[in-house]
Amino acid sequence: MMTKDLTGYRVVAVHAHPDDEVLFTGGTLADVAARGAEVTVITATLGEEGEVIGSPYQGLAESDRLGGFRAWELKRALDALGVSGIQLGGFGHFRDSGMAGSPAHDNPSALVNRVDEAASLLKEHFVALEPHAVLTYGPDGGYGHPDHIAVHQAVHAAAAPEQRIWWAIFERAAHYRALESVAPPPGWSLPDKDYLDNFTTEGYDVAYALGDVALAAKRSAMLAHATQIWLADGSLTTVNPHAAQAGLSNPVEVPAAYALSNLLTMPLLRHEFYQLGRGEPSETLVGE
């Protein structure tokens, strides 16, 4: 039986696209919610510029219909984590800006062109929700995505000076260590040093341990984002009806592996990592 030791505690996670909430913070959110906290995920865009895994749904991206589909993926993922969701400004209000240099930046609705408006809307939500902790990205957005950087800027502009903000990261040493025990499925490959060093961040203040229940919720939420995440655990989805199985030599510490559309194998870890972005230091993510 899960102890409800966080009843009355409020956590808000602010992310750029559907699937970011689970990749960066999914296990943490599931755990604190199960412990009684009120957890809200605020998502800025619908991820319209994302690539699609699996052949049956490729037309969604080609016909610019991916955003609506990802909105439903997000709903299922949030249900799996046991948390609430808010679409910033409403569904379709801010558009995915794409990667650095993308023509999508030219769209007037792109998030990168409306950071001040996003900050204003976030401020209203922060006032209403009164979070004890806010989770988002660091200044580089985790790995340089312009929308992640825009969310970081908006969160820090919107939050009160005393608000505790945690930056969710993919911790570098943990990923290098974990990948030593992972063998990619056929057709996949391991990321090279340049990719890993860009995707990860060195050093952390808090390593949030994920128990079996939280880890199972995170895996379910990852499966919900089937157009974006391929779990290499033999799972099948209607979006991607092909199974992949990674080799795991240390499944206690690295219970699964996954890939995005680039098919670069990444480990699913037993911890999620955070740096303190603002507020009083704390040894635990939910400490006072």
C-alpha positions as CSV (number, residue, x, y, z in Angstrom):
1,M,0.0,0.0,0.0
2,M,1.4,3.4,-1.1
3,T,1.8,5.8,1.8
4,K,0.0,9.1,1.1
5,D,2.7,11.2,2.6
6,L,2.5,13.9,0.0
7,T,-1.2,14.8,0.5
8,G,-1.6,18.5,0.1
9,Y,1.6,18.9,-1.9
10,R,1.4,20.4,-5.3
11,V,3.7,19.7,-8.3
12,V,3.6,21.3,-11.7
13,A,5.6,20.0,-14.7
14,V,5.9,22.3,-17.7
15,H,6.9,20.7,-21.0
16,A,7.1,21.6,-24.6
17,H,5.6,18.6,-26.5
18,P,3.6,15.5,-25.8
19,D,6.1,12.8,-24.7
20,D,8.5,15.1,-22.9
21,E,6.6,14.7,-19.7
22,V,7.2,11.0,-19.6
23,L,10.8,11.0,-21.0
24,F,12.1,13.6,-18.6
25,T,9.8,13.3,-15.5
26,G,7.3,10.4,-16.0
27,G,8.4,8.2,-13.1
28,T,8.7,11.1,-10.7
29,L,5.2,12.4,-11.5
30,A,3.7,8.9,-11.2
31,D,5.3,8.4,-7.8
32,V,4.5,11.7,-6.2
33,A,0.9,11.4,-7.5
34,A,0.6,7.9,-6.0
35,R,1.9,9.4,-2.8
36,G,-1.0,11.8,-2.7
37,A,0.4,14.9,-4.4
38,E,-1.7,17.0,-6.7
39,V,0.2,16.8,-10.0
40,T,-0.4,18.9,-13.1
41,V,1.4,18.7,-16.4
42,I,1.3,21.8,-18.6
43,T,2.1,21.2,-22.2
44,A,2.9,24.0,-24.5
45,T,2.5,22.6,-28.0
46,L,1.0,19.5,-29.8
47,G,4.3,18.4,-31.3
48,E,3.2,18.9,-34.8
49,E,6.7,18.8,-36.2
50,G,7.5,15.4,-34.7
51,E,8.5,12.4,-36.8
52,V,6.3,9.3,-36.8
53,I,7.6,5.8,-35.9
54,G,6.0,3.0,-37.8
55,S,4.5,2.9,-41.3
56,P,0.7,2.9,-40.7
57,Y,0.5,6.5,-39.4
58,Q,3.2,8.2,-41.5
59,G,0.5,10.2,-43.3
60,L,-0.3,12.1,-40.1
61,A,3.0,14.1,-40.4
62,E,2.8,14.4,-44.2
63,S,-0.7,15.9,-44.0
64,D,0.0,18.1,-40.9
65,R,-2.5,16.1,-38.8
66,L,0.0,14.8,-36.3
67,G,-0.8,17.3,-33.5
68,G,-4.4,16.2,-32.9
69,F,-3.2,12.5,-32.7
70,R,-0.5,13.4,-30.3
71,A,-3.0,15.2,-28.1
72,W,-4.8,11.9,-27.6
73,E,-1.5,10.1,-27.0
74,L,-0.8,12.7,-24.3
75,K,-4.2,12.1,-22.7
76,R,-3.5,8.4,-22.5
77,A,0.0,9.0,-21.1
78,L,-1.2,11.3,-18.4
79,D,-3.9,8.8,-17.4
80,A,-1.2,6.1,-17.1
81,L,0.8,8.4,-14.8
82,G,-2.2,9.3,-12.8
83,V,-1.9,13.1,-13.2
84,S,-3.9,16.0,-14.6
85,G,-3.1,18.0,-17.8
86,I,-3.4,21.5,-19.1
87,Q,-2.7,22.5,-22.7
88,L,-1.2,26.0,-22.5
89,G,-3.6,28.5,-24.2
90,G,-5.8,25.6,-25.3
91,F,-5.2,22.9,-27.9
92,G,-3.4,24.3,-31.0
93,H,-2.7,27.7,-29.5
94,F,1.1,27.4,-29.6
95,R,2.6,25.5,-32.5
96,D,5.7,23.3,-32.4
97,S,8.7,25.3,-33.6
98,G,10.7,22.4,-34.9
99,M,14.4,21.9,-34.4
100,A,17.0,24.7,-34.7
101,G,16.9,26.1,-38.3
102,S,13.5,24.6,-39.1
103,P,11.2,26.5,-41.4
104,A,8.6,26.0,-38.7
105,H,10.1,28.9,-36.9
106,D,8.6,31.2,-39.5
107,N,5.1,30.3,-38.4
108,P,3.7,33.2,-36.3
109,S,2.1,30.6,-34.0
110,A,5.4,28.9,-33.3
111,L,6.2,28.9,-29.6
112,V,9.6,30.4,-30.1
113,N,7.9,33.6,-31.4
114,R,5.5,33.9,-28.4
115,V,7.6,33.3,-25.3
116,D,6.2,36.4,-23.5
117,E,2.7,35.2,-24.1
118,A,3.5,31.8,-22.9
119,A,5.0,33.3,-19.7
120,S,1.9,35.4,-19.1
121,L,-0.4,32.3,-19.4
122,L,1.9,30.2,-17.2
123,K,1.9,32.9,-14.5
124,E,-1.9,32.7,-14.4
125,H,-1.6,28.9,-13.9
126,F,1.1,29.2,-11.2
127,V,-1.1,31.7,-9.3
128,A,-4.1,29.3,-9.5
129,L,-2.2,26.1,-8.8
130,E,0.3,27.4,-6.1
131,P,2.9,24.7,-6.8
132,H,5.4,23.7,-4.1
133,A,7.7,22.5,-6.9
134,V,7.9,23.2,-10.6
135,L,9.7,20.8,-12.9
136,T,11.0,21.9,-16.4
137,Y,14.1,22.1,-18.4
138,G,17.5,23.8,-17.9
139,P,18.7,26.8,-19.9
140,D,19.8,24.6,-22.8
141,G,16.4,22.8,-22.9
142,G,18.0,19.5,-22.1
143,Y,19.5,19.0,-25.6
144,G,19.1,22.3,-27.3
145,H,15.6,22.1,-28.7
146,P,14.3,25.6,-29.3
147,D,10.9,24.9,-27.8
148,H,12.5,23.4,-24.7
149,I,14.6,26.6,-24.3
150,A,11.5,28.7,-24.8
151,V,9.6,26.8,-22.1
152,H,12.6,27.3,-19.7
153,Q,12.5,31.0,-20.4
154,A,8.8,31.2,-20.0
155,V,8.7,29.3,-16.7
156,H,11.4,31.4,-15.1
157,A,9.7,34.6,-16.3
158,A,6.4,33.4,-14.9
159,A,7.4,32.0,-11.6
160,A,7.6,34.0,-8.4
161,P,11.1,34.7,-7.2
162,E,10.8,32.3,-4.3
163,Q,9.4,29.5,-6.4
164,R,11.4,26.3,-6.3
165,I,12.2,25.1,-9.8
166,W,13.8,21.8,-10.7
167,W,15.5,21.3,-14.1
168,A,14.9,17.7,-15.3
169,I,17.9,16.3,-17.1
170,F,19.2,13.1,-18.7
171,E,22.3,12.7,-16.5
172,R,25.4,12.0,-18.5
173,A,27.4,9.5,-16.4
174,A,24.3,7.4,-15.6
175,H,23.5,7.1,-19.3
176,Y,27.0,6.2,-20.3
177,R,27.1,3.6,-17.5
178,A,23.7,2.1,-18.4
179,L,24.5,1.8,-22.1
180,E,27.3,-0.6,-21.3
181,S,24.7,-3.2,-20.4
182,V,22.4,-2.7,-23.4
183,A,22.6,-4.5,-26.7
184,P,20.5,-2.8,-29.5
185,P,17.8,-4.7,-31.3
186,P,18.5,-5.6,-34.9
187,G,18.4,-2.4,-37.0
188,W,19.0,-0.1,-34.1
189,S,22.4,1.3,-33.0
190,L,24.0,2.8,-30.0
191,P,24.4,6.6,-29.9
192,D,27.9,8.0,-30.5
193,K,29.7,10.3,-28.1
194,D,28.6,13.5,-29.8
195,Y,24.9,12.6,-29.6
196,L,25.1,11.4,-26.0
197,D,27.0,14.5,-24.9
198,N,24.4,16.7,-26.5
199,F,21.5,14.7,-25.2
200,T,22.8,14.5,-21.6
201,T,23.8,16.9,-18.9
202,E,26.7,16.5,-16.5
203,G,26.0,16.5,-12.7
204,Y,22.8,16.5,-10.7
205,D,21.4,17.6,-7.3
206,V,18.7,15.0,-6.9
207,A,18.4,11.4,-8.2
208,Y,14.8,10.4,-7.8
209,A,14.5,6.7,-7.4
210,L,11.7,4.9,-9.3
211,G,10.1,1.9,-7.6
212,D,8.4,-0.8,-9.5
213,V,5.0,0.9,-9.5
214,A,6.3,4.2,-10.8
215,L,8.5,2.5,-13.4
216,A,5.5,0.5,-14.6
217,A,3.5,3.7,-15.0
218,K,6.3,5.3,-16.9
219,R,6.6,2.4,-19.3
220,S,2.8,2.5,-19.9
221,A,3.0,6.2,-20.6
222,M,5.9,5.7,-23.0
223,L,3.8,3.1,-24.9
224,A,1.0,5.6,-25.1
225,H,3.3,7.9,-27.1
226,A,3.7,5.2,-29.8
227,T,4.3,7.6,-32.7
228,Q,7.3,9.0,-30.9
229,I,8.8,6.3,-28.6
230,W,9.5,2.7,-29.4
231,L,10.1,0.5,-26.4
232,A,12.5,-2.4,-27.1
233,D,10.7,-4.8,-24.8
234,G,8.7,-6.8,-27.3
235,S,5.7,-4.5,-27.1
236,L,3.4,-4.1,-30.1
237,T,1.1,-1.2,-30.9
238,T,-1.3,-0.4,-33.7
239,V,0.9,2.6,-34.6
240,N,4.0,0.4,-34.9
241,P,3.1,-3.2,-35.2
242,H,6.7,-4.5,-35.1
243,A,8.3,-5.8,-32.0
244,A,11.9,-5.0,-30.9
245,Q,13.8,-6.6,-28.1
246,A,17.0,-5.1,-26.6
247,G,19.6,-7.3,-24.8
248,L,19.9,-6.3,-21.1
249,S,22.8,-7.7,-19.1
250,N,21.8,-5.7,-15.9
251,P,18.0,-5.5,-15.9
252,V,17.8,-4.6,-12.2
253,E,19.4,-1.3,-12.9
254,V,18.5,-0.9,-16.6
255,P,15.1,-2.6,-17.0
256,A,14.4,-1.6,-20.6
257,A,15.6,0.3,-23.6
258,Y,13.8,2.5,-26.1
259,A,14.4,4.7,-29.1
260,L,12.9,7.7,-30.8
261,S,12.5,7.8,-34.6
262,N,16.3,7.9,-35.1
263,L,16.5,4.3,-33.7
264,L,19.4,5.2,-31.4
265,T,19.1,3.0,-28.4
266,M,18.6,4.7,-25.0
267,P,18.3,3.1,-21.6
268,L,15.3,3.3,-19.3
269,L,16.8,4.1,-15.9
270,R,15.7,3.4,-12.3
271,H,16.3,7.1,-11.5
272,E,15.3,10.5,-12.9
273,F,17.7,13.3,-12.4
274,Y,17.3,17.0,-11.5
275,Q,19.3,20.1,-11.0
276,L,18.1,22.9,-8.8
277,G,17.2,25.8,-11.0
278,R,15.7,28.3,-8.5
279,G,14.8,28.3,-4.8
280,E,16.2,27.0,-1.6
281,P,18.4,23.9,-1.8
282,S,16.8,20.6,-0.8
283,E,18.2,17.1,-0.7
284,T,14.9,15.7,-2.0
285,L,12.7,16.8,-4.9
286,V,9.7,17.1,-2.6
287,G,11.5,18.4,0.5
288,E,10.6,21.7,2.2
